Amino acid sequence: MIHKISITIIIIALILSAAPLIAGSPEKEKAAVISAEKWLTLVDEERYSESWTEAAEYFKNAVTQEQWKQAAQGARKPLGKVVTRKVKTKSYRTSLPGAPDGEYVVIQFDTSFVNKKAAVETVTL
């Protein structure tokens, strides 16, 4: 179950419809960032059910749509609207703690919200 997030906001999405994975290609890297930003826009717009629908089966098997909606609302609503968001880091990985081996892209964003000036959002595709 997803719990409230404190200083760092972590959103692990494992987006099903993500762009091709980063493998050293600037085009693929850019496409992965665009996919992550599109998914975060769903969350920004409080379209939590749709963001859950867009997530990978692995994520959906771990968290029900209602659990995700409640957790996302609880974590995001107090922060207010996004003021700025920019890519902090991007990394290609074949292994993640608690997840099966595969191909992943972990993107961290430095994000400023109305009620939280400095936060880090992490999206895993």
N, C-alpha and C positions, 0 to 999 in steps of 0.2 A: 504494500500500500504506500502511496506517496504521501509524505508528510509536509508540513509547512517548511519553507525554506528560510534560512536566516540571512546572513550576509551575502552569500552566493546563491543566485537563483539557478537551479539546475533543471533543465527540461530535457529528458532523454526521450526522443521521439522515435528513432529508428524508422524513419519515414519510408513507407513502401514505394511511393511514386517518386522517389528521389532520383536526381540526375545520376549519370554514370559516376562511379567512384573515382576519387583522386588517385592517380598513379603517376604523378609527376607532370601531368599535362595541365598547363594553365587554363585551357578551355574547360576541362573536366572540373578543375578546382573552382572556376567561376560558376559553372552550372550547379555544383553542390552547394555553394554559398547562396545562390538564387533560390534553390529548393528550400533550404533552411529558412531563409528570410520569408518566403511565401508561407511556410508552415507557421512561423512565428506571427505573421500577420493575422492568421486565423485566431490565434490565441489573443493577440492584441485586441481584436474585434469581438472578443468574448464568444467566438464561435467554437466552443470547446468540443461539442459533439462532432462537428465537422473535422476538427483537428485530430480527434480520436479515430475517426473513420479513415483519415489519410495516413495514419500510422501503420507500421508493419504488424504482421500477425504476432510476432514475438512480443511486442508491446501490448497489443490487444489481449493476448493470452495472460499477461501478467496483471493487467488492470482493466476492470470493467469500464464501460463508457460512463456510467454514473460515478464511479470512484474517481475517474480522471476529471470529470466535470467539477465535482466537489473540491478535489485537491487543487485544480488549476484556479478555480474561483478564489479559494482560500489563500492561495499564494499570490495571485496577481492583483486582485481587487484593491488591497490596501496600498499597493505601489502606485496606483493611478496610471495615467496614460504615459506612453513612451515619449520621451523628449528626443533622445538620440540613441542610435544603435550602430556600432561599427565592429567589424571583424577584428578580433584580438589575435586568435590563433586558428590554424587549420592543421589537422594531422590525419594521415592515412594509417589505419591499424588493421591487423588481421586477428587481434585478440583483445578482448575487453573483460574485465572482472565480472563474473556472473552471467556472461553471455557466451553462446557457442562461438567457436572460431568461425571466422568469415571475413568479409571485407567491410570495413567501417570507415566513416569519415567523421571525426570529432571536430566540431567548430565551436569556438568560444567567441561570444560577443561581449564587448564592453557596452553596457546599456545604462542609460540614465532615465529614470522615471520621475514623474512630478513629485512623488513622495519618497523617493529613494534615489539620491543623486548618483551613486556609484554601485553598480551591480554587474555580475557576470552571468550570462545565460549560456548554457551548454546544450547544443543540439547534436545528437548522434544519428547519422544517416547510415 
